[in-house]
């Protein structure tokens, strides 16, 4: 009970309020970011899963096992099917090679079908969300299928041996991330009508899909059960596998959000350590009094531990409540501004946010209080007696262990944790030396300056140990905020570069050799931006160095379990770079074989290297080639890219067709109909729909990243304010004494402003160096982006740091300067 009475006494006297406020702030900032990040991450993943129409999809050339339906239902998952194939469809004398999709009840599981009664509808009032799928005997047609076949709503179209009545125009659908979906205008039908068409026969080129959706954990558990049961012709894909560029964007965004939570944890720990240090210093006299009354060291330790533990429970609970309100406020703003409705968070961020308060207290606050039981009773009479605290190296070690533990709890990413810890270690290793040197330099520069400068520098020199601690604290906080700001900016720039406005948005495939010149001329006449027309042959890799591919390798390596697009060219594309071997002009075969260049990521997974021999099957004919080079490429470029590029002339005898990509303005969409009327065998993949959905999701990720950044910056500013406030008490007595001796108010306020400005400038210089170290580590090991310097922060960082901390210091000391000297001295005593 004594511990609770002391806690209440300390609370009423204000002694514990700063510590409680720091702990509440710590948990509020951490929980606000963690809960919001968790909600945003799950919401964005569900939004992006609309590109699949489900959370995960089994794709293959064979239907799924019917036993999986019962297993999915038992696991609490929704499921449905979709069958994709290309087929000629007829209406009167008109015909078109359409992309037909037959879907089952419940489709789509994620996203929605948008339909209209008006072709090419863009007005929201003309578009409605479908509440189901086409009824048996009916079909929904893509807008451009209607003019191609001269159809009106209510007309019939023949698919194989069965006629379907067109009842709606299909405006938008999920699964548009699958390029197979847009080889020809879409026709959506009910799967119960599929047998009546008699189109799907043995040997038909059909893609079967089995879609599942549900709770994230249940989907992952079911996926682990399902994967061993897939055959060699089936593949389980999610949005990351289906859209590599989008998958990387979501993963990078997730890492940024985790990094923001980690930085929130670090800032909170710094604030708590400062508050605990001040709390301990103000309780030395109280402990000395208790010791003089016969209280043992163990009893004192239990008293303070009970007080802090009780305080931690109350403040963590209150901080969690504040964080919950804060993240809901941000989520409401997100809904109003961007129409993004976040889902509910899981229990994990609540649990670790509450636990973070206890962890911060244990590893940041207790070391600062550890010396209290060793305060000698004579301290109450002899104020000059020194008290030995916990050794500095041990406090630093405990703090770093807490950082590592919290980073791992929040991010569950070892690379991120080690990058942050490694960068902080390097920063702290040089901070002491640089701060000491900069302080000496500032003393020399102030030698011939005015009284305000001399007083400010004298204060810094007199409290050198405290000054060094403050520089470390300010430098760490500013370093983390600079790091977060730079990463956010570079991420947004990188995402915008992935999808420029003039990116290719249509692929033309299956162009016969005799039509290449005519189509090239047609595109050039319209002045459309386009890529070169690449020859293309379908082929399957069958042997590596004369050894047939194993079933395990075929099942695991996606490019091996299907036919790949093979091409040949003498010109290396702009986004391709040779990283091993040589390109054609310099390459010479070791085995007298034709040369082939392979994509780097696939080569690394398969263990390919220059000089290896690969055997391909092309329409039943074998071709053996030697790896001449390994090259990287940008899959996000929306250009034709290939795993295998052969040397010129290597595949001339295999009757190639051609492929290209072009940027087609939205206003010229009718060009596709004109092209297909003149060249009906050409297949068009309409990536503008894919790009539109990806751009929407990327914008949502960007907005979420920006909101989290502002939330973290607000927390950082509060921590800086707490750090400044914690040092004000030491200056009050000095301010009061100088005021009593007649020092003018202007001199006192100016010296305080200059003192904190110098602190901010020194901290800013160190923070910039630390930020560059941390950024290089994160860019290389975590975000996997090129390492580059950030010249802007070299100048802006120190200046902004000096202005911010100088302003906060002057604002915090203003009350002491304006208060009569007698009052200040009485309070300081």
N, C-alpha and C positions, 0 to 999 in steps of 0.2 A: 504493500500500500504506500510505503514511503516513496517508491519510484513514481507512482502515479501522482502523489501530492507534489513532488518536485517538478514533474512534467507540467502539471497545471500551474504551478508557481512560475516556472520558466515561461510558459505560454502567456500568462497574464502580464509578466514583466517585459515581454517582447523578445526574450533571449532566444527562444526556439523558433520564432516565426520565420526568420530568414532561412533556417535549415528546412523547415516544413515547406516553405514556398519553393525552395530549390528542388526538393524531392517531388512536390506536386507538379512543378514545371517539367521535371525530368520525365515523369510518367505521362503527363498530358501530351508533351511533344512526341514522345515515342509511341504512345498508344494511338494518337491521332494519325500519325504517318502510317503505322503498321496496319491499323484497321482499314484505313482508307486504301492503302496499297493492296491489301488482300481483296477488298471488294472490287477495286478497279481491275486487278489482275484477272479475277474470275469472270468479271463482266466482259472484259475485252476478249478473253478466250472464247466465251460463248458467242460474242459478236463475230469473231473471226471464224468460228465453226460454221457460221452460216454459209461460208464458201464451200463447205462440204455437204451442208444439209443435215449434218449430224455431228456428234462428238468424234466418232471414229467410223471408218468405213472399211469393209473387206471388199477388195476389188479382185476380179479374176476372170478368166475365160470359162470358168465352170460355176454353176449355181452353188450357193452355200449349203451346208449340211442342215437338213430340217431339224435335227436334234438341237441345234444352237438356239432355235426360237424358244424352246422350253427353258433352256439354261439361262437365257437372257431375262425372261420373265421372272424366273426364280431369283435372279440377282437384282430385280427391281428396275430393269432397264427397258426403255421403249425400243422397238425395232421395226423396220420396214425394208422394202426392197426397191431397186430400180434397175432397169435393163436398158443399156445404151447400144444402139447399132445405127449404121447408115443404110438407107434404103431409098430407092426411087419411089416417089409418090406421084400420083397422076390425078389430074382434074381435066376432063375433056381431052383436048389435044395437047395440053401442057404437062410437063413433067419436071421434076427437080430431085437431085440427090440430097435428101433431107437428113438431118440428125434427129433420129426418133428416140424418145425416152418413154418407156412404159413403167409406171410407178404404182406402188401398192398403197393401200389405205394408211393414213397417218403421215404420208410424205408431205412436206419435209419435217424432220424431227427438230431441226434448227433453222432459223430464218423463216421466210414466208414466200408464197407465190403471189405475184402481183399481176392482175388481169385487167382487161378493159374491153369495151365494145368499139373502141376507136383505134385503128392502126397507128403505130408510132406515137402513142399518147405520151405527153410530157406534163400536161396540166394535172396537178394532184386531184382536182375534182373529177377527172375522167378515169382515174386509176383506183381500183379497189383491191383489198387483200382477200384472196380466195379463202373460203372456209373449208375447203376440201380439195379433191382432185377431180378431173373430168369423169363424168358418169359413164358407165358402159355404153358403147356405141357413139361416144362423143370424143372430141379432141380439141385441144387449144393450140393455136398456131402462132408462130413468131410473126411479127408485123411484116417482115419482108417476104414471107412465104405467100401472102395474099396477092401482091402484084405479080409475083413470079408465076403463079398458077391462075391468075385472073379470078380470084375467089372473093366471095362476100360471106359474111357471117350467115350461117344456115346452109351453105353449100356443102357438098360432100367431097371428100378426097379419098382416093384408094391407096391403101397400104397393103401390098401383096394382093391377097384374095379377099380382102375385107374393106368395106367402105365406112368411113367415119364422118360424122357431121361436125363441122367447125362451129362451135358455140361461143368461144371467147378468143380474144387476142392475148397472147402471153407476152407481158411486158418485161417482167424480171423474175428470175428464179434462183434458188441456191444452186450449189454445185457448179457455178460458172467458173470456178477455178480449175476445172478439168478441161483442158484444151479439146479433148475428144467431144466435149459437149457441143462445140460450135463448128464442126466440120459440116457446113450446110445449115440452112435455116431449121430452127427447132420445131418439132411436132410432139406435143405431150399427150399421151394417151393413158388409159387405164390398163393395168397389167392383165385384167381378166380378158381383154380383147386380143392379147398377143397371140395365143394359139390359133385364133380364127384367121389371122393374117397369113399364116403358114410361111412367114418370112424366115424365121429362125429355123435352120436345118443343120444337121451334122456338118461341121466344117465351116459354119458361118462365123464371120468376125464379129463377135458380140462381147461386150463387157458387162458382167453381172456385178451388182453392188448390193451388199447387205449393210444397212445403216443401223447404228446403235447410238443411244443418247441416255443420259441420266446423271446422277450424282458423280462428281469427279472421281472420288475414291472408288465408287462402285465400278465405274468405267475402267479405271486402271486395273483393279483386281480382276475384272472379267477379261480384260485384254491379256493379262498374264496367263489366264487359264486358256484363252483362245489360241494364242500364237503357236504353241506346239501342235495344235490340231489343224493348222493350215497346210494345204498341199503345195506342191511346187508351183502351181499356177495361180495361187492366191497371195494377196498382200494386204496387211492391215496398215492403213494410213491414217494420219491425223492432219491437221491444218499445216503443221510445220513441214511434213513430208510432201504434202500436196502443193504447197506454195513455199518454196525454199526462201525466197526473198522476204515474204511476209513472216515466215517462221523466225528468221533471223531478226527481223524488226521487233517482233513480240518478245523474243528472248532478250534482246538488248534493252528494250523498255523495261522488262521485268528486272534485269540486273540494275538498271538505274534506280528503279523504285526501291529495291533492296538497299542499294548504296545510300539512298536518301534516309532510309530508316536507320542504317548503321551510323551515319553522320549525326542523326538526331540522338542516338544513344551516346556517342562520344561527347557531344556538346552537353548533354544532360549530366554525364559523369563529371565533366569539368566543373559545371556549376555546383554540383553537390559537394565536390571536394573543397571548393572555395568556401562554401557555406559552413561545412564541417570544421574547416580550419579556424574560421572566425568564431564559431560556436565554442570550440575548445579553448581558444585564447581567452574568451570572456568568462570561462568557468574555472580558470585556475584558482582564483580566490575562493570560490565556493568549495572546491575539492580540498584546498588547504585547510579551510575551516572544519570540514568534516573529519579530516585526518587528525587535526588538533583535538577533536572531541573523541578520538579513539576508534573511528571507523576504519576497518581493515581495507587493504587494497582490493581484495577479492569482493568485498561487499560493495565498494565503490564501482568496480567493473560491472557487477550485476545490476546496480542501480541505473547506470547509464545505458547498459545494453537493453534493459527492460524499457527505459524511456524511448530509446531509438527504435526498438522493434515495434512498440506501440505506435510511435509516430509514423513509422514506415507503413504499417497496415492502414492507418487512417489516411495518410497523405497519398498512398498508392491507390486506395479506393477512390478518394476524391479526384486524383489525377486521371484515373481511368474514366471517371464520369465526365470530367472536362474534355478529355480526348474524344470520348464518344460524341459529345455535343459538338465539338469542333469538327470532327470528320463528317458528321451529318449536315452541318452547316455548309461545308465545302461541297458535299454531294448534292445538296439542294441547289447550290449555285451552278454546279455542273449540269444538272438537269434543266435548269432554266436557260442557261446560256447555250448548251450544246445538245440538248435533248438526249442525254445519256442517262438512263435509269440504272443505277448500280444495284446489284444483288446484295443479299445479306452476307456478312462476313462469317467465316468459320470461327470456332472457339480458340484456335491456336493463337491468333494475334492478341486476343484478350488475355490469355494465360501468360504468354511471354511478356506482355506489357506490364502486367501486375508483378510478375517475377523480376522484371528489370529493376523495379524500385528496390526490392530486397537485395538484389545483387549489387546495385550501385551503392546502397547503404553499407553492405558488408565489405566491399573492396575499395570504395572511394572515401566513405565517411569514417569508418572505424579506425583505419590507420592514422587519421588525423587526430583521433581522440585517444589513441592507445597510451599516450604518455600521462594522461590525467591521473591514473591510480598511483603513479610514481612521484606526484607532486609532494615535496616535503612539507610538514606542518609549519616550519619556519617561514615558508613563502608568504604567509599572511602577515608576518612582521617585517620580513626582509624582501622587499619587492624585487631587488636586484638579483636574487638567486636564479640561476639558469636551470631549466628542466630539460633533460635529454628526452627527445621523442624517438619514435621508431626510425630506424636508420633509413636514409633517403633511398638507397638502392632497393631496400625491401618494399618501401611504399610504391616505387616505380614498378617493381616486378609484380606486385599485387594488382596495380592498375592495369598493366598490360595483360595479365591473365584475365581480368574482368572484361577488358575490351575484346580479347579473343573469344571468350565464352559468349558474350553478348552478340558479337558479329556472327558467330556460328549459329546461335539460336535464331537470329532474325533472318539471315540470308540462306542458311543451310548450304553454303557455298564455300568450300575450303580455299579455292583460289582467291576469292574476294577477301576472305578473312586474312590470309597470308599477305596479300598485297597491301591492305590497310596497315597491318602490324609492321610489315617491313618498312613501309614508307614512314610511319610514325617513329620507328626506331632510328632511322637515318636522320629524321628531322630533329629529334631530341638530342642526338649525338652531336650535332653541329650548333644547336641553338645556344647552348651555354657559352661556347667559345665566341660565336658571332655577337651575342648580346654583350659579353664582356668587352670585346674590342670596340663595338659601336658606342658603348657607354664611355669608354676612355676617349674616343674620338669626339663625342659630344661635349665632354668637359673641356677639351682643348679649344674647340670651336667657340665655346661660350666664354672663354677667358676675357676677350675684349668686348663682349656684348653688354647690353644694358642691364639694369638691376632686375628686370622681370626675367630675362633669360638666365642670369646668374642664379637667381633664387630657384627657378624651376630645375636647373641642372643640379644644383646643390641638393635639392630634395631627392633627386634620383640617386645621386652618389651616396648620400647619407643612409638611405635604406636600400643598399645595393642588393641584398639577398631578396628582399620583398620585390624589388624592381625586376630582378631576373625571373622570379616566379610569375610576375604579372606579364612579362614579355612572352614567356612560354605559353601562358594561358591564352593571351590575345593572339599570338601567332598560330597556335593550334586551331582556335575557333575560326580565324580568318582564312587559314589554309583550307580547312574543310569547306567553308562556304565558297571560296574561289574554285575549288575542285568541282563542287557540285554545279556551280554556274557554268563553268567551261564545258563540262561533260554534257550538260543539258543542251547548250548551244551547238556543240559539235554533233550531237545526236540528231537534232532537228535539221541541221544543214545536210547531214548524210542521208537522212530519210527523204528530204526534198530532192536531193540529187538522184535518188533511186528512181523517182517517178517524175521526171521533168514533163512539162506540158506538151513538148513535141516528141515524147517517147513513142516508138512504134506501137500501134494499137490494133493492127490487123496482120495476120499471117496469110500468105497465099501459098497453098501446098498442092502437090500433084499437078504441076504445070508440065505438060508434055514438051519435049525438046523442040518440036517444030512450031510451038506457040510462044517460045521464049522471047523472040525478037518483037513480035506483035504486042505482047503484054508489056514488055519493057517500054515500047514506044507509047502505048496507051497511058502508062503511069507518068512518063516524062512529059507528055502533052498536057497533063493536068498539073504538073509541077509539084507532085507529092514527094515528100521526103521518103526515101526508101533505102534499104540495104541491097547489096549485090544479090543477084539470083544464083543461089548455090545449087549444084547438082546433088542429088540425094538418092541413095540406094539403101534399102532395108537389109540388114544382115545381123546374124547372131554369132557371138563369140563362142567357140566350142572347145578350143584347146589353148593352153599356155605352155610354151616351150615343148610342144609335142604331147603334153599330158592333158587328157580330157578333164573338163571341169567336173568336180565332185558335186554330188547332190546338195551337200551342205553349203558349198560356195554359191551354187545356183540359187538356193533358198535365201541366203543372207544378203547377197549382193544384188541390188535391184536392177542394175544394168545388165547382169548376166542372165536373168530369168525371163528376158524378153528380147525381141528384136530391137536393135538400135539403129538410129539414122547415121549413115556413113556418107561422107562427102570428100571432095578433094579440091584443093586450091593452091595457088602459088603465092597468095598474099595473106599475111597474118593480119587478122582483124585488130582494130584499135584496142579492144578490151582484152586481147589475148597476149600473154607474155611467156616466152620460153624460159623455163627455170632449170631445165636439165636437157642435155643433148643439143642437137643443132637443127635449125630449120633447113628447108630444102636446098638452097643454093650451096650451103657448106657441108651438107650431110652426104656421107658415102656409106653404102651398105657393107656390113661385115660378112653377110651370108648370101649376097646376090639376090635378096628379096626386095619387094617394093616396101617403101617406108610408110609409117603411120605415126602420127602425133596423138598422144593420149592426154586426157584432162587430168590435172594434178591431184585433185581430191580423190577421184576414183583410182588413180594409180597408187596413191598412198595406201588406200584401203586394201587393194588387191596385191600390193607388193611389186608393182611393175617398175622396171627401170630400163633405160636405153640399152638396146641390144637384145632384149627379150623377143621371142618369136610368138606371134599370135595367129591363130587360125580361125577364119570366119567362114560361116555358111551363108551364101547369098543365093536364095532360091534353089537350093539343092547343090549348088556349085561351091567348091572350096577355094579359098584364097588365103595363102600364108603371107604374113607381113612381118617386118622387123620394126620395133619401136625406135624411131629416130629421135623423138624429143618428148618431153613432158612440159605442158603449158598450163598456166592458170587462165581463168576467164571469169567474167562477171555474169552470173546467171540472172541477175536482176536487170540487165540492160534491155530486155524485151527484144533482143536481136536473135537471129538464128544462131544457136550455139550447138556444138557437137562434142560428144565424148571422143570420137575418133575422126581425125582428118588425114586423108591419104595424100601422097604426093601426086602432082598433076599427071593425068593419064592413067592412073593405076586402076580405075574402075570404068574405063570407057566402054568396055564390052558388056556391061551389065544393065544396059538400057535404063539410064537414070531418068527420073523426073526432077523438077526444080522447085525450090522454095525461096521465098523472100519475105520480108516484113516491111510495112510502110506505115506512115502516120496519116490517117484519114480524118480530116476535120469533121466534127459532128454534123455540120450543115451539109456535108457531101456524102452522107450515108447512102444515098440512093445510087452512088457509084457502084456499090457491091451488086445491086440488081442488074445494072448495065453490064458489068463484067461477067456475071454468071449467065446472062442471056447469050452473050457472044462466045463464052468459053465454058460450057456447062460441066466439063469434067474437072474444073479447078475447084479445090476445096478451100473455103475461107474460114479461118479461125478468128472470131471476133473478140480480141483481147480488150477492146474498149470497155466491155462489161466487167471483165476481171479487174482491169486497172481502176475502174470506178469504185468497185467494192474495196479493193486494197487501199486506195487513196482515202476512202472514208474511215477505214479502220486505223490507218496510220495517223490521220488527223486526230482521231480520238485518243490514240496513245500519246501523241504530242501534247494535246490539251491536258491529259492526266499528268504527264511529266511536268508540265509547266505549273500546274496547281500544286503538286507535291513540292516543287522547288520553292514556290512562295511560302508554303507552310514551313519548310525547313529554314528558310531565310528568316522568317519571323521568330522561330525558335532560337536561331543563332543570335539575333539582335537582343532577345531577352536574356540569353546567357551572357553576352557582352555587358549588358546593363547590370546583371547580378555581379559580374566580376569587378566592374567599376565600383559598384556600391559597397562591395566587401572591403575595399581598400580605403573607403572614405573615413571610417572610424578612426584610422591611424592619423589622419590629417586634421581632425577637428580640434584637438588640443593645440596643435601647432598654429592653426589658423586663429584660434581664440587668443593665444599668447601674443602673436604678432599684431593682431588688431588692438589688444590692450596696450601694446607698446607704441601705438600710433601709426601703424602701417595703413596706407589708404586702401579702401575697398577695391579700387581699380587694380592696384598692384597685386593684391591677393588673388583676385579672380583671374587676372592675366597669367600669373605664375602657375596656377592650377591648370588653366587651359593649355599653356605651353608644356607643362609637365606631362599631361596625358597625351598631348599631340606628339611629343617626342616618343613617348611609349608606343603610341600607335604607329608612328613612322618606322621605328625599329622593328616592331612586331610585323608590320606589313612587308618589310624587306625580307625577313626570315620566312614569312608565310608564303611569299612568291616562290622562294627557293624550294620550300617544302611542297607547295602545290605542284611544281613542275616534276619533282620526284614522284609524288603520288600519282599524278596524271600519267606519267610514262609507265609506271607499274600497272595501273588499271587499263590503259590502252593496250598494252602488250599482252597481259595475262588474263584479263577479265573480259573486256569489251572487244578484243581482237580487232582493233583499228590501228592505222598507222600512227607511229609516234611522231609528234611534231611540236615545236616550241610555240608558246603563246605570248608573243611580244607585247601585246596590249596590256596584259596584267603586270608586266614588269614595271610599267610606269603608273598605271591606274591603281594597282593594288596598294602600294605604300601611301599614295596620296589619299585615297578613299579611307584607308585604315586610320591615317592621322586625323582626318576630318571627323570621322565617326567617333573614334574613341576620345578625341579632344572635346567634341561637343558633349558626349555623355558625361565626361569627367566634370566639365564646367557646370553642366546642368545639375549633377548630383551634389556638387559642393556649393551651389548657389545659396542653399538654405543656411549652411554654416557661415558663409561670408556675410549674409544679411542679418544673421542673428546677433544680438549684443554679445560682446566678448564674455561677460560674466556668466551668461546663460550657457554659452558653449563650453567654457571651462568647467562649470559645475556638472554638465552632462558628461563630459569626457572623464571627469574624476570618478 
